[in-house]
Amino acid sequence: MSDVQRAQDEKTVQTLPTVEAVEAELARTESQLSRHTLHRNIAFALAAAFAAAVLLSLYAFPMFRIYGESMTPTLNEGDIGGFGSLCDKGLA
């Protein structure tokens, strides 16, 4: 075998990583996956909280505008009220 061919053979030989290097890479990728899962869970929790707040504001605590004089002296025309404002005035 010539020196040139021996040099080319040595260049093509690949060495395997050590056990420590493989374990370090495994720990890095598991940490990355854990962060990704945490961020995804936080995003889902924020989306659920936003949806709950919207649904509660639409259906559990609706706001309405007073039209007419039927509620005067307690509520005047143009007042905006909801269940909380009616409780404050002793109507609910």
C-alpha positions as CSV (number, residue, x, y, z in Angstrom):
1,M,0.0,0.0,0.0
2,S,1.4,3.4,-0.9
3,D,1.8,6.3,1.4
4,V,-0.9,8.3,-0.5
5,Q,-3.5,5.5,-0.3
6,R,-2.7,5.0,3.4
7,A,-3.2,8.8,4.1
8,Q,-6.5,8.7,2.2
9,D,-7.7,5.7,4.2
10,E,-6.9,7.4,7.5
11,K,-8.9,10.5,6.5
12,T,-12.0,8.4,5.7
13,V,-12.0,6.6,9.0
14,Q,-14.6,8.2,11.3
15,T,-14.3,7.8,15.0
16,L,-17.4,7.2,17.1
17,P,-18.3,9.7,19.9
18,T,-17.5,8.8,23.4
19,V,-20.2,7.6,25.8
20,E,-20.0,10.9,27.7
21,A,-20.5,12.9,24.5
22,V,-23.6,10.8,23.7
23,E,-25.0,11.2,27.2
24,A,-24.4,15.0,27.1
25,E,-26.2,15.3,23.8
26,L,-29.1,13.2,25.1
27,A,-29.4,15.4,28.2
28,R,-29.4,18.5,25.9
29,T,-32.1,17.3,23.7
30,E,-34.3,16.1,26.6
31,S,-33.9,19.6,28.2
32,Q,-34.9,21.2,24.9
33,L,-38.0,19.0,24.6
34,S,-38.9,19.8,28.2
35,R,-38.7,23.5,27.5
36,H,-40.8,23.1,24.4
37,T,-43.5,21.2,26.3
38,L,-43.5,23.8,29.0
39,H,-44.0,26.7,26.5
40,R,-46.7,24.8,24.7
41,N,-48.6,24.1,28.0
42,I,-48.3,27.8,28.9
43,A,-49.7,28.9,25.6
44,F,-52.6,26.4,25.9
45,A,-53.3,27.7,29.5
46,L,-53.3,31.3,28.3
47,A,-55.7,30.5,25.4
48,A,-58.0,28.6,27.8
49,A,-58.0,31.5,30.3
50,F,-58.8,34.0,27.5
51,A,-61.6,31.9,26.1
52,A,-63.1,31.5,29.6
53,A,-62.9,35.3,30.2
54,V,-64.7,36.0,26.9
55,L,-67.4,33.4,27.5
56,L,-68.0,34.7,31.1
57,S,-68.1,38.3,29.9
58,L,-70.7,37.4,27.2
59,Y,-72.9,35.0,29.1
60,A,-72.5,35.2,32.8
61,F,-72.0,39.0,33.2
62,P,-73.7,40.6,30.3
63,M,-73.7,44.4,30.0
64,F,-76.7,46.3,28.9
65,R,-77.6,49.9,28.2
66,I,-80.7,51.4,29.8
67,Y,-83.2,52.8,27.4
68,G,-86.3,54.8,28.5
69,E,-87.4,56.2,31.8
70,S,-88.9,53.1,33.3
71,M,-86.0,52.6,35.8
72,T,-85.6,56.3,37.0
73,P,-84.7,57.2,39.9
74,T,-82.4,54.2,40.2
75,L,-81.1,54.0,36.6
76,N,-81.2,56.9,34.1
77,E,-81.5,56.6,30.3
78,G,-78.1,55.9,28.8
79,D,-76.6,54.3,31.9
80,I,-74.6,51.1,31.2
81,G,-75.3,48.3,33.7
82,G,-74.6,44.7,34.5
83,F,-75.4,42.4,37.3
84,G,-72.7,44.0,39.5
85,S,-74.1,47.5,39.1
86,L,-77.6,46.2,39.9
87,C,-76.3,44.5,43.0
88,D,-74.6,47.8,44.1
89,K,-78.0,49.6,43.8
90,G,-79.9,46.9,45.6
91,L,-82.0,45.7,42.6
92,A,-80.8,42.1,42.3
